[in-house]
Amino acid sequence: MLKPRQAVVQMAPYSPPTGKREDKVRLDFNEHTVGCSPKVIEFLRENLTAARLTMYPEYTEAMPELAAFFGVSTDEVMLTNGTDEAIQVLVNTFVDAGDDVVLLKPSYAMYRFYVDVAGGIVREVEYTLAEDLTFPLAAVRAAIRKDTRLVMIANPNNPTGTGVELDDLRRVLESAPGAAVLVDEAYFEFSGKTTLPWIREYPNLFVSRTFSKVYGMAAMRCGCLFSSAENIRWTHKAQSPYSVNMLAALAARAAVRDREHVEKWVSEVLAARELVCDGLRKLGIKFFKSEANFVLFQAGERAIPIRDALRERGVLVRDRSYEIPGCVRVTIGTREQMRRFLEELETVWTR
Ligand SMILES: Cc1ncc(COP(=O)(O)O)c(C=O)c1O
């Protein structure tokens, strides 16, 4: 029998539910619920040739285009295989076995996943119900030590949906001069709050963005990691050279060209989020203030039965009661989809 590394033996398995989702209303993974810009598909069709597939991917056209879109220079950005790879590369760059890492709880599961694989020591600061799941600034600052190597914060946070004030992030950055601080802005477009322009001000800041959410390309696995040119030189050393495939690099270029598609989606989601919040209020269901394309609500002891009953009716939502008692998370799609969600929820809630 082969024996894996101790760090792997000790990890809790992470298995998000997958499969049989295609014919459902998918409000369980915070994806786009309709689709990416048709211009992305068109661009892929035009550029997909057998000759291109023979070559390892080249990023010489994508990099300047993406850097210009994000307002950085090409040496301040790294293209990644989704945010997940950005997290992995950061961990590989900064965290040795036994190193200290500060995370929030609950937050995006892959932070802990990669630190666990590396054998780093995770200390978690909790978002509490008593504070309405708002960012626990004082506790985060208190948790950061001189030997802390990495801090990872999602803004807005998943699964709480709550946003972090920019001033609070400044204070975290200033409390952690010796640590790499990742601000994961996967849902930035829905909140409008970003620390991206600060990469020239704070030498410990890393910012990530993704094409999986507002751009509707989760299947492509494409994201960006930003920091000072000096930091990006280090992270490049820890990244495999062809981890972003050619189709993803093409799709990202076409996606940023169609700003209108993104703007329209953001306004649709924000209107639909209002609708959902009103609907939850009418049903007397408590929810948390969201700055993202999802809302976390309290179903109490009925969290799992409600999720299951909705699934039977063709609507997928995500149970989060294992990390916040009684909570269920619903992704926001179009107003039409959310009316359907509210109708089904009312039926299962009031029966
Ligand atoms: C906070 C956060 N970061 C990153 C991701 C994943 O991003 P990607 O698809 O780019 O790996 C998610 C997905 O749910 C998320 O919630």
The ligand as an ORCA input file, in Angstrom:
! r2SCAN-3c Opt
* xyz 0 1
  C     -14.687     33.729     -3.266
  C     -14.479     32.842     -4.447
  N     -13.300     32.865     -5.059
  C     -13.069     32.094     -6.123
  C     -14.033     31.227     -6.614
  C     -13.734     30.336     -7.774
  O     -13.226     31.011     -8.808
  P     -12.646     30.269    -10.082
  O     -13.778     29.611    -10.782
  O     -12.048     31.406    -10.815
  O     -11.607     29.282     -9.622
  C     -15.261     31.167     -6.020
  C     -16.278     30.234     -6.548
  O     -17.271     29.922     -6.027
  C     -15.493     31.993     -4.900
  O     -16.656     31.961     -4.269
*
